[in-house]
Structures are given as C-alpha cells and as structure tokens.
Amino acid sequence: MRAHDERSIDDIAAAWVAREDRAALGAGEMAARDAWLQADVRHFGAYARAHAVLARTARARALSSGVAPATAVAPSRPRFGRSRRLLRWAVGAAAVLSLLAIGVHRQDDDAEYYATRKGEILRVPLQDGSAITLDSDSQVRVRYTGTRRNITLLQGEALFDVAKNPGRPFVVRAEETDVTAVGTSFAVSLNERRSGGVEVLVREGVVDVADTQGAVAPARLLANYRALANRSHGIRIEPVPSEDLEQQLAWREGMLSFNGDTLSVAAAQFLRYSDTRIVIDDPVVGSRRIVGLYSASDPLGFARSVALSLGLVVEQQGKVVRLRTPESAPHAAHSMQ
C-alpha cells in the first residue's frame, strides 16, 4: 500500500473524530461513517488512533479540519447491526489506546513531548498537517517556529509523514544527526542494530542527512534508501528494496520482521515490546539466523516457532523464555515445543 493511501485513511479517520467532537452526527452522516468503518479493517485502527489522540490533546480538533468527512466516503445503506458492533469495538480500542498513551505534555521550553510506553504504537497529527508515528517506548520533542519545524527524536524510533512547505523545513535531530525534509515520508531510529548509530529510512521524497557539528560530509538520501550515520564511520548509504522497506516498518502494525538477523538480535528486539525476556545462553544458538514476520507482543509464540524450525527446545519460567538445543536442556522432557 502506498504511503499517501495510509495518510489518507488516517486523515479521514481524524476528520470523523473531529466532526463527532464538534456536534452529534446526523442520520446521514452516521450512515456514511459506519459504511466507511466497515469497508476496511484498517479504517477501525485509524479511527481508534484518532480517538486516542483526541483524548490526549484538544489540538486534534484543528489538525484534522482540512478533510471534509461528508465528501470523504460515499454513503451507502449500512448494515446497522454489524456496523454498530464494529463501532463499539473501535471505540473500545480507542479507550484502551488513550489509557496506555503517555501522550502529549508541555515543558518549560514551550515544546510538546509525545511518548509511548513499551508495547504501544501511537500516531500523532501535527499542526501543519504532518504526522508522527511513534514506535514502542519512544519519545519525540516538537517545537515549531515561523521558519522551521524542529523535531528531536529522544528515544526509540518514529516514522515522519511530512506536509510539504519549502519555506519551512522539517528537521529531525537524533543524537548528532540532522535529517532535513520538505515533503516526504521517512523513519529515523536510535535502535540501529549494527553500527550503534542513527538509522534513516526513506519511503518517499528526498531527505538530507548531516552531522550536527559538520564532522562528516552530509548526504542526500532518495526513496528506497537507508543511511546509517555514525560520527566515527561517517554516513553509509545503501539501497533497500520496496518490499524490505515495508517489512522494516512492520512495527506500525505491531509486527517484527527479520531477514537474516540472528536469534540474539531478534530476542533483543522483542524486549522492546514486552517484559517477557527471551534468553539464549549458547552463543552458537544465538548466532543462528532467521527470516520471518512475527507479532511483536508474542515473544513466546516467536520462540516456539523458531524452536520448531531450528530444532531447539523452549523452556518458560514466568517472564523468562529460554531457547536451547535438545541436548543442553536439563528438563527437555517437560519443555514446551
């Protein structure tokens, strides 16, 4: 699915939530909303996220005003029983999201801070029409001026869908790296697994990647390219096939994708989303490589799956899951395969 299609879904969802917040919907509007909600399962997720954002910041009302709900979908005869059940599910999901979200707060520097707890994914619309999607256990600082849109990634990973405004650059700072865009879609991560630096992944448009102190040469990054920025090694650029790029952003849907990563790296990734730890005592086992797409919130399911494919044994004790070879498992007869 193209990035602008996803933004369209989230924009329409935000518009419906803002419309509901202003006043009760009429019968025709309710029918149009219900028809849109039941047309695609992704619509419910977007609708729930929009409710969560509204619960955390009154600014959501202004942020979504550019989309007209009445023209976003074509009204059709609703199946009232099913649509109402689905609508109750969506509102319930929104309530859960709003309870989990740390959300937005202001500090003395007049900036806004958005954050997520472990296991939470949150999409936040910004005042200029841009949007930030925060990964689990992530935090950003947002401060706009008249000439520049300043974002600081303080922790974790985030995807930025940037509204075009050539006269007001959108700049994301992550540690010692600045990523500058005018209108594009790109992700920035402080969780880079190979170099320990900053990873920039571009879905659409063009971004400039630069060291904040000018210690290394800046680089221009096109769509379907990744930059790994580290002051000691400079900025390394490499292509990313479209299908791999979408897999690397699978965390937006609560999934983790691995393509030749080691079991030890995968175990560390799951710890970002769950308090259940996957422990691998044998470095030979930890170096085994895996490929697949797994639910980020189900480390035990992941462990069972890789154990089956790699001939390993799974042992669970409370919030600790161990992966061993059969010969090294002291209680193999009682293990969970």
Secondary structure, DSSP 4 states (H G I P E B T S, - for coil): --HHHHHHHHHHHHHHHHHHHHSPPPHHHHHHHHHHHHH-HHHHHHHHHHHHHHHH-TTHHHHTTTS-HHHHS------HHHHHHHHHHHHHHHHHHHHH--EEEE-TTS-EEEE--TT--EEEE-TTS-EEEE-TT-EEEEEE-SS-EEEEEEESEEEEEPPP-TTS-EEEEETTEEEEESS-EEEEES--SSSSSEEEEEEESEEEEEETTS-S--EEEETTEEEEEETTTEEEEEE--HHHHHHHTGGGGTEEEEEEEEHHHHHHHHHTT-SPEEE---HHHHT-EEEEEEETT-HHHHHHHHHHHHT-EEEEETTEEEEE-GGG-TTGGG-B-
